[in-house]
Amino acid sequence: MGDEQATRASGNGQAASDALTCLVTGASGYIGGRLVPELLDAGHRVRCLVRTPRKVRDHPWADRVEIVQGDVTDAESVARAMDGVDVAYYLVHALGSGRGFERTDRDAARIFGEQARRAGVRRLVYLGGLTPAGVPESCLSPHLRSRAEVGRILLDSGVPTAFLRAAVIIGSGSVSFEMLRYLTERLPVMVTPRWVRTRIQPIAVGDVLRILVGCAGLPPEVSRAFDIGGPEVLTYRDMMRRYAVVAHLPRRLILSVPVLTPRLSSHWIGLVTPVPASLARPLTESLRHEVVCRDRDIERYVPSPPGHPIGFDRAVALALQRVREAQVATRWSSAAVPGAPSDPLPTDPDWAGGSLYTDVRDVDAAVAPDALWQVIESIGGENGWYSFPLAWAVRGWLDRLVGGVGLRRGRRDARRLRAGDSLDFWRVEEIERGRLLRLRAEMRLPGLAWLEMRVDGDAGGPVRYRQRALFHPRGLLGHLYWWSVSPFHAVVFGGMARNIVRAAARDQGERRAEHSRVATADGAAAPGPGTAPGPGTASGPAVPPEDS
């Protein structure tokens, strides 16, 4: 069973006549993107409220759900999405969107609760953070404080609400798992902050999904907070050491010191892991206090089936298996980076919205269109960007130094992309498989930037690779930025275009050579026409083809 698969307790499945209409917010994010197929498999109807529908267009479940475009901060779109809904899942937050994120979370929760009550929604389900016992809310990190406030607002909305509180979620692609994974794998000796000694109750993502699905069937009189966690209480130090054992790594030496503040810790994590400092800081601040379940009351309503809740070692093993098999359904970076540009792409070179700089490269490609496309779709991550690796690495480091995401986000899948995927410091804005890949920059820039890669031509005819970089500067700094980097474009973008075509030709040649070797081997092994079977051979296959 994969780490994101939720094994349901008996009685949680719904007969067709008992199917509920469920609204899921945050469907393009880490938890929401995994919850949708679980609800569908449980027999429910699903509607997704998303700001950008194309981000969920390529998910395997996209044709089984109803999509409503809107935003939780827009009462009109929320009201439209709530119409006819039985259960509404609130899985969004404004973490890292700036100093005003608490106010944004507060306003969005009020709108969601009010519109749910007006629409006659039977239940709200919210996944928030586990707060420490006995710690005044004013002493909590802004991240946990906002999560707690959102929970209270939804509980006070007049709609029965299940407020689930979880600490560290362990699953392939979760931000907590990625932090743990990279810190442990890259640092055999670690000087760590004091919070590595904090007691935590991690929970497997499969158990989170199982409980979220089960909450759809809670009795109407149940409206309260529930602590949810796995079967073990560990320190972060314990988790790193046990991760090393599960991953078959040498024992890690971990030394904690009192001088690393959450701010310093976040920059340290940003350097070592793919998680940017802007996201790492609120998470490390949340680890200053012990986060352990105070009750297991959720078991009364959503009982655990055999083998659940999943233990830490098993959760790590399942997550690693998914990573190694490239079967990561969603990642922490699935959600858009706060503050990322959202303006539409200028599609016309004579666009009237202001200055627009472009760098266009066209290269004739003596290859089949599908061979060229395979190289384009596999770009980035460990496969690189096909030009001047040092320049790309330096640009990634500079981006991280100013609080950006850098190049370390990599790819969700080594071979296939879908709209909305993060790709190093880009995000897939549009993909027309076999034809077009358009990326939007999420690096820190004084303007908006896109990179397009296109295959022109058909099999049997001339094929051409077309590449276009676009930059819409913001103010004088934006113009200065473009002119300062444009001298390097011939090396970076020109080399990229040529090397992509060369890689496609090389890959195509290797595939043809391999097919030729296989065909030759098969021809040598097969008996010629009229040749009788040799001694000790059978005249037909030993077993039916479907069993071989």
Stockholm file with secondary structure:
# STOCKHOLM 1.0

chainA/1-548         MGDEQATRASGNGQAASDALTCLVTGASGYIGGRLVPELLDAGHRVRCLVRTPRKVRDHPWADRVEIVQGDVTDAESVARAMDGVDVAYYLVHALGSGRGFERTDRDAARIFGEQARRAGVRRLVYLGGLTPAGVPESCLSPHLRSRAEVGRILLDSGVPTAFLRAAVIIGSGSVSFEMLRYLTERLPVMVTPRWVRTRIQPIAVGDVLRILVGCAGLPPEVSRAFDIGGPEVLTYRDMMRRYAVVAHLPRRLILSVPVLTPRLSSHWIGLVTPVPASLARPLTESLRHEVVCRDRDIERYVPSPPGHPIGFDRAVALALQRVREAQVATRWSSAAVPGAPSDPLPTDPDWAGGSLYTDVRDVDAAVAPDALWQVIESIGGENGWYSFPLAWAVRGWLDRLVGGVGLRRGRRDARRLRAGDSLDFWRVEEIERGRLLRLRAEMRLPGLAWLEMRVDGDAGGPVRYRQRALFHPRGLLGHLYWWSVSPFHAVVFGGMARNIVRAAARDQGERRAEHSRVATADGAAAPGPGTAPGPGTASGPAVPPEDS
#=GR chainA/1-548 SS CCTTCCCCCTTCSCCGGGCCEEEEECTTSHHHHHHHHHHHHTTCEEEEEESCTHHHHTSTTGGGSEEEECCTTCHHHHHHHHTTCSEEEECCCCTTSCTTHHHHHHHHHHHHHHHHHHHTCSEEEEEEECCCTTCCGGGSCHHHHHHHHHHHHHHTTSSCEEEEEESCEESTTCHHHHHHHHHHHHCSEEEECGGGGSEECCEEHHHHHHHHHHGGGCCTTCCEEEECCCSCCEEHHHHHHHHHHHTTCCCCEEEECTTCCHHHHHHHHHHHSSSCHHHHHHHHHHTTSCBCCSCCTHHHHSCCCTTCSCCHHHHHHHHHHHHHTTCCCCCGGGSCCTTCCCCCCCCSTTCTTSCCEEEEEEEEECSCHHHHHHHHHTCSGGGCCSSCHHHHHHHHHHHHHTTCCTTTTCCSSSSCCCTTCEETTEEEEEEETTTEEEEEECSCCSEEEEEEEEEECCTTSCEEEEEEEEEEECHHHHHHHHHHHGGGHIIIIIHHHHHHHHHHHHHHHHHHHHHHHHHHHHHHHSCCTTCCCCTTCCSSCSSCGGGC
#=GC SS_cons         CCTTCCCCCTTCSCCGGGCCEEEEECTTSHHHHHHHHHHHHTTCEEEEEESCTHHHHTSTTGGGSEEEECCTTCHHHHHHHHTTCSEEEECCCCTTSCTTHHHHHHHHHHHHHHHHHHHTCSEEEEEEECCCTTCCGGGSCHHHHHHHHHHHHHHTTSSCEEEEEESCEESTTCHHHHHHHHHHHHCSEEEECGGGGSEECCEEHHHHHHHHHHGGGCCTTCCEEEECCCSCCEEHHHHHHHHHHHTTCCCCEEEECTTCCHHHHHHHHHHHSSSCHHHHHHHHHHTTSCBCCSCCTHHHHSCCCTTCSCCHHHHHHHHHHHHHTTCCCCCGGGSCCTTCCCCCCCCSTTCTTSCCEEEEEEEEECSCHHHHHHHHHTCSGGGCCSSCHHHHHHHHHHHHHTTCCTTTTCCSSSSCCCTTCEETTEEEEEEETTTEEEEEECSCCSEEEEEEEEEECCTTSCEEEEEEEEEEECHHHHHHHHHHHGGGHIIIIIHHHHHHHHHHHHHHHHHHHHHHHHHHHHHHHSCCTTCCCCTTCCSSCSSCGGGC
//
